[in-house]
Amino acid sequence: MKKILYIITISFSISCNSQIISLEQEAQCLENSNCPQQYYAKDINNSLVKYIGIWKGEYDGKKYEMKFNKSLSENILGYKSDILKGRLKVSSLDGQTIFFNNFNEIDDEKTNFSGLSFTPNLVEYMTFFIGPSTQGCINDGTLYLKIKSNSPNQMTVFYWSEKDTVIGECSSTFSQTFPEKKLIYFTKQ
């Protein structure tokens, strides 16, 4: 019981000492390594709202469907941030073959599709994605989501792998969930 009270007290004092900053301020302070020691990066300006919902696109014979919702990310060091959590379904154009689908995953933490922050120039929102892979294959990296203000129902997605070298043998039939360094165009549904 004492441990529970101690954890609650520590959590409460951390949350009381946290400074609230905007997501835009967080992107800038992360770039300059001068963020407050404890902060809550809150979506004060509703910058994430335009991403929330279902988006569909096609690339290289595959149909991509993404769904984003807003969530709160917290860590033990006292940092909190409003972020996007994603779901993804990749299928053949006719829908007969499903290559990847985590739409039915209930737990946001198990989708392996989670927001990071805005880029320092505030033009794109970065998310981290981990797809299915076998030993030696690369299928995790950063997705850059970009919505221009003059076309709020259109989004481009650019994938950049976290690793640039495959270690070990990867099957010749393996393909990444997102194509490397290619733009995919999505439309909001």
N, C-alpha and C positions, 0 to 999 in steps of 0.2 A: 504494500500500500504506500509506503514511504517513497519507493521508486516511482510509482505512478504520479504522486503529488510533485515530486522533484521534476519529472519530465514535463508535466503540465506547467509548472512555474517557469522553467527554462523556456519552453515554447512561448508562453505568454510574454515573458520579458523580451524575447527576440522579436516577436511580432510588434510589441509596443515601441521598440527602438528602431524599427524599420522605417526608412524614409520612402515615401511614395514618389516615384518618378514615372514619366510617360515611357511608352515603348520606344518612342523616337529618341528620348534622352538616353535610354539604355543602349541603343545602337551606337550612339556617339561615345558614351563613356566606355563601352567595351572596346571600341576602336582605339581609344586613347589610354586605356588601362587606368581610368580614374573614377570608377564607379564607387558609390558609397560602400562601406563595409557590409551593411545589411540594407537591402532595399526591396521594395515591391514595385516591379515594372508593370504598371497598370495600363490597360487599354483606355486611357483617359479620352483620347481623341476618336475612339471607335474605328481605329485603323484596321482592325482584323475583321470587322463586319463584312466588308466587301468580299472576303474569301469564303465566308461561311455558306454552306450549301453543297449542292451536287454539281459537279463539272464533268463534261464528257468531251473526249477528243479521240482522234485516230492517228496512228502512225505505223507505217510499214506493215499493213495488213492486220493490225491489232486495234481493238477498241479499248480505250482507257476510260474508267469512270472513277472519279475521286469524290470523297465527301469530307468536308471539314466542319468541325465544331470548335467553339472556344472552350478552353480549359485553364485550370490554374496549376502551374508547376511549382513545387516547393522542394527545397533541399535542406539538409540539416545545418547548413552554415547561415541560414537566415535569409536566403535569396528566394524571392517569389516572383513569378512572372505570369502574366496572361499569355497564353500561347494557343496555337492551333493544334488540334489532334486530327489525324487523318485516317481514312479508310480507303482502300484501293481494290478495284476489280479490273483485271486485264483478261480479255477474251478475244477469240477470233471475231472477225467482222460479222459473221452470221450468228455469233453467240453460242455455237455448238461446242466449242472447246474453251475451257476456262484454264488460263495459264497461272493466274494468281487471284485470290479473293480473300480479303479479311473483313468484308462488310458485316459478317455475322459475329465477329468478335465483340463481346460485351465490354470487356475491360480495355480502356484506352491505353493502359500501360503495355498491353500485349500486342498492339497493332504494329509496333516498331515504325511508326510514322508520326513524328512529333516535331512541333515547331521549335525553332532556336531563337531567332530574333530577326529584325530587319537588317538589311545591309547598311553600312555606315552612310551611304548616300540616300538611304530611305526609298530607293526605287523598287527593291525586291524584298520579299519575305523568304527567309531560309527555313527549310524543314530538313530533318534527318530521316532517312528511310533505310531500312534493312529488309531486303527481300530474301526469299529462300535461296540457299546455295549449298553446294557440296564442297568438300575439302579442296582447297586450292582455287576455288572460283571466287570472283569478286562480285558482290551484289549489295553493296552498301555505300551510301554517299549522301551528298547534299542536293536537295532540289531547290532551285531558285524559282519562286513564283512571282510573276510580274503581271499586274493589271494596270493598264493606262487609264487615267482619269477620264479621257474622252471616249473610252470603250469599256465601261464597267462590267459588261457581260462576256468579255473576252479575256483569256489569261494565257500566257505562255509559260511553259515549264521547261527548265534546263537542268539536266542531271550531271553532276560532277562526282565521280567516284572518289572515295576516301583513300583508296590505294591505287598506285599506278603500276604495280608489278604483281603478277600472279605468282604465288609461291606454291610449288607442287604442280600436279597435273590436273587439268580441268577438262572435262569431257568436251569433245568437239560439238556435241549437241546442246550444250549449255548456252543459254542466252540470258543476259541481264534483264531484270524486270523493266527498267527504263533504259532506253538507248543512251550510250555515253556521248556527251557533248553535242546533243541534237535538240532542237526546239520542237516541242509538241504544243499544238494549239488546242485550247479547250474553250468550250462555250458553257456558260452557266445555264442550268436547267430551271 
